[in-house]
Amino acid sequence: MILSLTLILLAQLLGEALARATDLPIPGPLIGMALLLLFLVLRDRVPRLAGRVLAPPLVDGRLEGTGKGLLAHLSLMFVPAGAGIVGRLDVLAVHGIALALVVLVSTVTTLAATALTFVAVSRWLAKPKARS
């Protein structure tokens, strides 16, 4: 688990470093997530080499288990944001409707982007069908 968590955090660190070094308008964690996806795709496309080069936790499913463990506790990350909202109820009273509209639009946009990304990656990773 330690090695898997280290890889996840290293991918985020590299993404943040790339974002700051290149002044890209893309968040560092997003670049790190893309780097981690690239690592996983390369690892799975060349399993014979990956098994010899990489440590066992990175090829035997423990990396995925660590990611699922982090996702299981993702709700804890919203506690500070919730406490911050309670501390600024005056802003919520003034701009509540606008904030609710922004949350609604951003949620629908995120769901659509996620669905489209899933479809695109599924097609990209799908094995080509045998030609008749």
Backbone torsions as a table, in degrees:
resi	resn	phi	psi	omega
1	MET	NA	-36.6	-178.6
2	ILE	-63.6	-45.1	179.9
3	LEU	-65.1	-40.1	179.5
4	SER	-65.4	-45.4	178.6
5	LEU	-64.4	-37.7	177.3
6	THR	-61.9	-42.4	178.7
7	LEU	-63.4	-42.3	179.6
8	ILE	-62.8	-46.3	179.8
9	LEU	-69.6	-33.5	177.0
10	LEU	-66.1	-39.5	176.8
11	ALA	-62.4	-41.0	178.3
12	GLN	-66.6	-40.5	178.8
13	LEU	-63.6	-45.0	178.0
14	LEU	-62.5	-39.9	177.4
15	GLY	-63.2	-43.3	178.7
16	GLU	-64.6	-42.1	178.8
17	ALA	-63.5	-42.6	177.8
18	LEU	-64.1	-41.4	-179.4
19	ALA	-63.7	-42.0	-179.5
20	ARG	-74.4	-36.7	-178.2
21	ALA	-70.7	-33.3	-175.7
22	THR	-101.9	-3.6	-178.1
23	ASP	54.9	36.5	176.3
24	LEU	-73.1	146.9	178.0
25	PRO	-83.0	24.9	-179.2
26	ILE	-109.1	134.3	179.4
27	PRO	-61.4	142.5	179.8
28	GLY	-56.8	-44.8	178.5
29	PRO	-60.6	-30.9	177.3
30	LEU	-68.9	-40.9	176.0
31	ILE	-64.3	-41.2	177.9
32	GLY	-61.8	-38.2	178.3
33	MET	-66.1	-38.1	176.9
34	ALA	-66.2	-39.1	176.8
35	LEU	-63.7	-40.8	178.1
36	LEU	-65.8	-39.8	176.0
37	LEU	-61.6	-43.2	177.7
38	LEU	-60.8	-42.5	177.3
39	PHE	-59.9	-46.5	-178.0
40	LEU	-65.6	-39.5	178.8
41	VAL	-64.9	-45.9	179.0
42	LEU	-63.4	-40.4	179.2
43	ARG	-61.5	-41.8	-176.9
44	ASP	-80.9	-23.8	179.2
45	ARG	-78.9	-25.1	-179.0
46	VAL	-126.9	67.0	-173.5
47	PRO	-65.8	-31.3	-178.6
48	ARG	-66.1	-44.1	179.0
49	LEU	-72.3	-39.0	-178.8
50	ALA	-62.4	-38.6	179.8
51	GLY	-64.3	-29.9	179.9
52	ARG	-86.8	-31.7	-173.5
53	VAL	-91.6	-39.9	-173.6
54	LEU	-92.5	154.9	176.8
55	ALA	-69.4	151.6	-178.0
56	PRO	-52.5	-40.4	-179.7
57	PRO	-61.5	-18.4	-178.4
58	LEU	-91.3	-8.7	-178.7
59	VAL	-124.2	-11.4	-174.1
60	ASP	-102.6	13.9	176.4
61	GLY	100.1	-7.9	-179.8
62	ARG	-70.5	-29.2	176.7
63	LEU	-62.9	-44.4	178.1
64	GLU	-64.7	-39.0	177.3
65	GLY	-62.8	-39.2	177.6
66	THR	-65.1	-42.2	177.6
67	GLY	-62.0	-41.0	177.9
68	LYS	-66.2	-36.3	177.1
69	GLY	-64.1	-41.0	176.7
70	LEU	-64.2	-42.2	179.8
71	LEU	-66.0	-31.4	-179.9
72	ALA	-65.0	-27.2	-178.7
73	HIS	-109.0	18.5	-178.4
74	LEU	-62.4	-30.1	-178.3
75	SER	-61.8	-24.1	177.1
76	LEU	-63.3	-25.3	-179.7
77	MET	-70.0	-16.8	-178.6
78	PHE	-89.3	-8.4	-179.6
79	VAL	-62.4	-48.3	178.3
80	PRO	-61.6	-37.2	178.9
81	ALA	-65.3	-41.5	177.9
82	GLY	-63.5	-40.9	177.7
83	ALA	-65.0	-36.7	178.1
84	GLY	-65.7	-36.2	178.6
85	ILE	-66.4	-42.3	179.6
86	VAL	-63.5	-33.2	178.7
87	GLY	-72.3	-16.7	-178.3
88	ARG	-123.8	47.7	-179.7
89	LEU	-63.9	-24.4	178.2
90	ASP	-63.6	-41.4	177.4
91	VAL	-67.1	-39.8	178.7
92	LEU	-63.0	-37.4	179.3
93	ALA	-67.1	-36.6	-177.7
94	VAL	-78.4	-43.3	-173.0
95	HIS	-114.5	24.0	-174.4
96	GLY	-58.9	-46.0	-177.7
97	ILE	-67.2	-42.0	178.9
98	ALA	-64.3	-41.1	178.8
99	LEU	-65.1	-41.1	178.3
100	ALA	-63.4	-40.2	178.3
101	LEU	-65.0	-42.3	178.4
102	VAL	-63.2	-41.9	179.1
103	VAL	-64.0	-42.0	179.3
104	LEU	-63.3	-48.6	-178.9
105	VAL	-64.6	-43.0	-179.2
106	SER	-67.3	-34.5	177.8
107	THR	-66.2	-45.7	179.0
108	VAL	-64.2	-41.3	178.5
109	THR	-63.2	-42.8	179.4
110	THR	-64.1	-42.8	177.6
111	LEU	-62.0	-42.3	179.5
112	ALA	-65.9	-43.9	179.7
113	ALA	-64.1	-39.3	178.4
114	THR	-64.7	-44.4	179.7
115	ALA	-64.2	-43.4	179.4
116	LEU	-66.5	-38.1	177.2
117	THR	-65.4	-42.4	178.1
118	PHE	-59.7	-45.3	179.8
119	VAL	-63.5	-43.7	-178.6
120	ALA	-64.9	-44.8	-179.9
121	VAL	-68.5	-36.9	177.3
122	SER	-61.3	-43.1	178.1
123	ARG	-67.3	-37.7	-178.6
124	TRP	-66.9	-39.2	-177.3
125	LEU	-88.1	-12.3	-178.8
126	ALA	-65.1	139.4	178.7
127	LYS	-74.2	140.7	178.6
128	PRO	-64.0	138.6	-179.3
129	LYS	-75.9	148.4	-179.6
130	ALA	-65.3	134.7	179.2
131	ARG	-84.9	142.9	-178.3
132	SER	-83.9	NA	NA
